[in-house]
Amino acid sequence: MTLIEPRSDALTDTLGGRYTHLISDCDGVLIDSEAVALQALVDFLAPLHADRAALAALIRPRLGLKLEALVLGVCAELGLPEPTVPDLAVMRSVVEGECDRKAQPIPGVRDAYAAIALVKAVASNSRHVRVQGLLGRTGLAPLFEGGIYTADIAGRPKPDPAVYLAAAAGMGTAPARCIVIEDSVTGVHAAVAAGATVLGFGGGEHSPPGQAQLLRDAGAAHVFGAMAELPALVGRLLAG
């Protein structure tokens, strides 16, 4: 039985496109961490598969998945032995450590989000304690008065819509009243399944070639390449 429930287009039509809340992914949208994670994962897996370019090509489109699912998928595709649970725990520690040390806010994200007069929340596949720490260290936490919602709290990771449904419920609103900002196909699928309208961010250093079209194909209503474009995009949705 699938955990993903279909979006309610009837509800969206009834609401007439009136948006009151904004929900943002964290890694790759707020925090420039996905490129760091990509490099750390390639470094970790390189002893098992020497072709680093091939590793990067397989990892890049999987960014946005939980780390365990990402690594198991790459290993299966390459015919590598499946990592043990302790191996995965070490890998998570290494990757998260690198991201936490090196990650910075996406250029322009602070000003862009501050210019949007909607209640804002974060919805992430990362662990709650990690997202809370990243937003605190980068000074972005005050922008998200609607709270932080994560897969470890919601119970199911994206592409299941659970984390987006939890965010909307936590803010006391309907998913159809929410605009979601996502950078991955996995995240777009989750937000669309929840019933939200998605704006796809394709400007991250980690984005693979053709990412804009992949985000559109997954269900993003619009795709943008720089945070400076975001307030105007949201403004058009609010005016529509």
C-alpha positions, 0 to 999 in steps of 0.5 A: 500500500502506498504511503503517498496520498493524491493531492486534492485538486478540488480543494485547490480550486475551491481555495482559489489560489489564495496562499497564506504560508510558505514551506521550504526545504532546507538542504540545497534551498536554504543551506548550500550543503548538497554540493558538500554532501555530494563531494563527501559521498564521492570521497567515501565511496571512491575506495569501492568504485574508482570512477569518481565521475560515475559516482557523482553522476549516480549520486547527484540525481538522488540528492534529496533522498534519505542518505541510507536510501541514496547509498543503497540505490547507488550501490545496487546500481553499481553492483557493490556490496550493500553497506552494513548498518554500522557502515551507514552510520559512519557515512552519515556522521562523516557527511553531516559533519562535512556539511555542518562545517562547510555549509553556508546559506544559499546566496541571497536566501536571507533577503529573499525570504525576508521579503515574502510576507507569508508565515514560513516553515521548514520541511526537511528529510534531515534530522530535526536536531541537525536542521535546527542547528544549521538554521541557528548557526547560519542566522536563518532561524528567525525567518521560520516562525511556523516551525521546523518539520522533519522526517524523523518527527513526521515518521516517513521521509520524502517522497512521502508527503508526511513531512509537508502534511505535518508542516501544514497541520502544525501551522493550522492551515491546508496544504493547498494554501501553502507554497513550497520551495524545493530543489529535488525531484524527491521533494517536489513529488512529496509536496505535490502529493500533499496538495501544495503548489511548488516552486522549484529552485534549480540554481544550486551548485549541486543541480545536475544538467537539465534539473529545471525540466526534471523539476517541472516534470515532477510537478513544480509550477515554476522553476527559478535559478536565483533567490533574487527571483523568488519574491516576485514569483511568490508575488505573482502567485499571491496576485493570481 
